[in-house]
Amino acid sequence: MNQEVKELDIVSVVEKAIEEHGTRRDAVIPVLSEVNRAFGFIPAEALPEIRRRIHEPDEGVFLADSHLYSVASFYQMFSLHPLGRHVVRFCESAPCHVQGGRQVIKALQDELGIKPGETSADKKWSLIMTSCLGICGVGPVFIVDEDVIGNVTPDQVHEILARYQ
Amino acid sequence: MAETKSRKSIRMMVLVSSDPVSLERGAGEVFRKFQEEIEAFDLSEEVSLTTIADVGCREDVPLVIVYPDAAVYGPVGMDDVHILVEEHLKKGRVVPGLLAVMHGPLPEIAWLNSRKGSLPAQKRIVLERAGLVNPESLEDYVVYDGYKALGKALTQMTPAEVIAEVDKAGLQGRGGAGFPTGRKWSFVVSAPGEPKYVICNADESEPGTFKDRLILEGDPFSIVEAMTIAGYAVGAHEGYIYIRGEYPLAYKRLENAIHMAEAQNLLGEHIFGTQFNFHIHLHAGAGAYICGEETALIESIEGKRGMPRARPPYPPTFGLFGKPTVVNNVETLANVPPIIRNGADWYHQFGSPKSVGTKVYTILGNVNFTGLIEVPMGITLREVIDIYGKGMKNGARLKLVQTGGSSGSIVPASLQDTPMDFESWRSAGASLGSGALLICDEHTCVVDLAKVLMQFFRFECCGKCTPCRVGTQRSYDIVSRISEGKASLDELEVLQKLGEHMTEVSNCGLGQTASTAVRDILKHFRAEVEEHITSHNCPVGVCPVAELTPAQYLV
């Protein structure tokens, strides 16, 4: 998922996002989302690029790099540092927990050899704990990249992860 | 438009489930295979093939439902398609070997049965079309009464009459608080300031709640229509749908619905040839539970951290960009078109006098059947568990139910015969909340549950106000210590006091309700909590209580 982040890439990704979402205040989060999607995280260099294009005091739109940083660091779907090639998001909310999630997260940590919030040394895996994903009917649930995997039992974890190279 | 879709020659309908789990398991390929096979058997004129969103979560997806027989097949693989087309579609014979095992009333089938009058209680208003129409087809929507309500509102009613009808229907907000919708709308009308805005709160992130996702995935046009009606009623020309970032499929379907409605002049300038204009922006969130709080949601649309504002002023007077704004939950809005279409009197026949209409619940946890139901207000927990949940899993005993997600009440088994409506539960000291029913059996440890819930709140707390920021962390610490057998009995008092303070002085609903579950646990299950502390024993055997060394026994 992560590519070499070049400055040129950042400029073109930001420009494309601005073109789609505009320069009103309500464009800030959609633009950050596009950048996060393109690189797998939000590179620090992207923030001034976004600010330059949206900050427009004459229009009453004020934006500072620090403001963008505060927004980017607030939302869980944004990452400010590169993650592994595959990102596992495990739902730690009560419905999944009650239906056996406790054992599944143990199995995930054992299998990946990392703790929640960590990225493996070979940069293959990141494990992130997340709040409810709204798929509680098939809990316990985790998401690998964009694949939803439900009704997981601990002994399936090895086989599920083996699908990813 | 309705005329363009002739159903005369269609003798069978094939519905292929297309929820995220089905798609992951190859529903897309199964759908294309059906297309090929139907073509090969020359049945395209007689058989309609569409995708449906799920209306209940099942393990045996992808499901294929064939009407009019209402035969449910699943899981359907690529190899099954040829047989199904040849046997069922061509020869009209149900294929018993491929039928899905029915654990309980599948919502689609429950809907069908309730029409026949054989299954009790299920009544669909909000989910009337979900699971029956192709959510990506405007024609389907129109065939099933879509846009009748907007047409009626724009051509036969004044904005004031629309509000009066919603008010008379007694529609209450379905996001959890139960505020009367008609009254909220009239506040916005009378508030000074232009422009006005309509916001659909689709940031459904209460754990255990996914009703809004199913409405959006299964019937996206209904929300687009409802928002347009709301816009007309309050005099707004712009609306936002704030949808959580974790719902990509719902986002895609809404995006499609907005484009299609615009193309047919059902959204945009001069809707239905009238002077009324309305535009909808689709805005995806980026992962924050707190953005479900309406002022945090507004801050988030404005490109800021999702931190709730100090209130008053409330959004009806000072909302998005400081303008009068109505914020409604998805399920609330989904009730609006049927009310306008059929009138307030029709709506009053459902539910109880003080809580009118139906309520969508998600059934979760240790029952045999988990999923989604829409039933009239006033059904009891026992009915939900026995009829729709098909009883407790493995015959275990019911211990407690958490209603309304993480911020909801913990209801002991003794309350399972109290009718579930806003009034009765309020007087029993519980809240109905967002409609999640997390059913827990005797193998659930209340301390472990409290720990998971406090972990959630300390993680999701926005950090703006001190009682919540510090209180959630401190409560988590104490509950963790209890689960490890390291706490003292005095700390239970501290825990209780912390909760009271958070409820009284937190800035928003998150802090005010974060301690609800802990409070209820201490009220109903105090002995079990104390056993962790005094006997260093978790009766259920879940908590990592530290074993005592002999010396500690003496202390």
Interface residues (C-beta under 8 A of the other chain):
Chain A: R25 D26 A27 V28 I29 P30 L32 S33 N36 L63 H67 S70 V71 F74 Y75 Q76 M77 F78 E92 S93 A94 P95 H97 V98 Q99 R102 M129 T130 S131 C132 L133 G134 I135 C136 G137 V138 G139 E146 D147 V148 I149 G150 N151
Chain B: P20 V21 E24 G56 C57 R58 E59 E204 S205 E206 P207 G208 T209 F210 R213 Y240 R244 G245 E246 Y247 P248 H281 H283 A284 G285 A286 G287 A288 Y289 S300 I301 E302 G303 K304 R305 G306 F321 T362 L364 G365 N366 T370 G371 L372 Q402 G405 S406 A436 L438 C440 T444 D448 L449 V452 L453 Q455 F456 F459 E460 C462 V542
